Amino acid sequence: MASLRQFPDHRYIGDKRNQTVYDLEGDVSQDVLAELVASEQFICFAPDTLAEARNRGYRLA
């Protein structure tokens, strides 16, 4: 399981550049997360659900 130090209680994180959402409890590469955080182009969802991410136009990676 991947996690982000800044958002330890969030499961989904979105990439604003291509509107892709990553499930941090799935198989997400640490390299992908590191690049996303370095770009500062990410978003967390509230409520922290896949349904909310889809509601905002994001699709699962």
C-alpha positions in Angstrom: 0.0 0.0 0.0 1.3 3.4 -1.0 0.7 6.4 1.1 1.4 10.1 1.2 2.9 11.7 4.3 0.9 14.8 3.7 -2.4 12.9 3.5 -2.1 9.8 5.6 -5.9 9.3 5.9 -6.8 9.6 2.2 -7.2 6.6 -0.1 -7.7 8.4 -3.5 -5.4 11.1 -5.1 -6.1 12.7 -8.4 -3.7 14.0 -11.1 -5.0 17.3 -12.3 -3.0 17.2 -15.5 -4.8 14.2 -17.0 -7.7 13.7 -14.6 -6.6 10.3 -13.4 -7.3 9.1 -9.9 -5.0 6.6 -8.1 -6.1 4.2 -5.4 -3.4 4.3 -2.8 -4.5 1.0 -1.5 -4.0 -0.6 -4.9 -0.8 -1.1 -6.9 0.5 2.4 -7.4 4.2 2.8 -8.0 6.1 5.0 -5.6 7.8 6.6 -8.6 4.4 7.7 -10.0 3.4 9.2 -6.6 6.8 10.9 -6.2 6.5 12.5 -9.6 2.9 13.6 -8.9 3.7 15.2 -5.6 6.8 16.9 -7.1 4.6 18.4 -9.8 2.2 19.8 -7.2 -0.7 19.0 -9.6 -2.7 16.7 -7.4 -6.0 16.7 -5.6 -7.6 14.8 -2.7 -11.3 14.2 -2.6 -13.8 14.8 0.1 -15.5 12.5 0.8 -12.6 10.3 0.0 -14.4 7.9 -2.3 -14.1 6.8 -5.9 -17.6 8.0 -6.6 -16.6 11.5 -5.6 -13.6 11.4 -7.9 -15.8 10.2 -10.8 -18.3 12.9 -10.0 -15.5 15.4 -10.6 -14.6 13.9 -13.9 -11.6 11.7 -12.8 -11.1 8.1 -14.0 -9.3 5.3 -12.2 -5.8 4.7 -13.4 
